[in-house]
Amino acid sequence: MAGRQRLAALAAVAVLASGLTGCGGGDVAPATPSAGSSASSASPTTTPTGPAKPTDRSPHGVLLSAELAMQTARRAKVSYRLGADAGSGPLFWAPKTALQIKRSTPGDAEQLIVVDTVAYQGGDAATAARNGGKHWERFTVPPDPDGHKEVPYAGLIDLLNPVEALAAATADGAEASFVGEEKYEDSTVEHYRVTTTAEKYAAAQTALTQARRDNLRAALAPGGSISLTVDLWLNDKDQLVRLQRTGNGDSGRADDSVLYSDPAGPLLSAQAPAETDTVDTGVRTVSPLAR
């Protein structure tokens, strides 16, 4: 019953949005990343403008609108700090997963690229030194228990995905409130706060496998933290521009921050490096916590 109510709520937002945009000519379909060795946006003429705002401006209604807006955007540039891990670059969350991250964490490879189920790591002098001058290592990860191909660094992607954050913010049992308007860079944004738990946050991700939900719950609850506070800042199009998650446990603390810019940007891309500069390292096991 709860699932049907949630789908009905999103459907209502979608129907209202389409009705409002229909009067003005409608939106152009968003660009689709290719399923090959790269994900890129189409020309600026096909950039989606996003759905119109619904009339329900309660905290829950606004966050539902934001979820739809980010589903429509499909991509953005992210800049993040997840515990000790930090980096930035373009992220595609639909219809295929892709990201191209330059990490700023000491000890990590300078860059990380994921295109669907294939990952590339390196792009730095150290990688070239151990691979005969080739700067990139290509690899895949073991399949899931059902034999399906897994997305490398799925744990990192799930922590960055704005649609997942908004699905958690609008799920049953999440308590949302409007904090107020704030200045952010050169604009005014609306700040919302959601109180939930790592377990509820992960359970809201019904499109993920159980293994990925379990890993997400563990990543959100270092030290066994029970409560989780999710702060979300939205622009005037109800697009998520900043996400912060905090929580305390007996032996650790969740403190994650993600900034989103250029949602649905026409020039965003994530491309595999040249084959001539790549060495295939086969199958690797990547930490599911992605920290």
Order of alpha helices (4+ residues) and beta strands (2+ residues): alpha-beta-alpha-beta-beta-beta-beta-beta-alpha-beta-alpha-alpha-beta-beta-alpha-alpha-beta-beta-beta-beta-beta
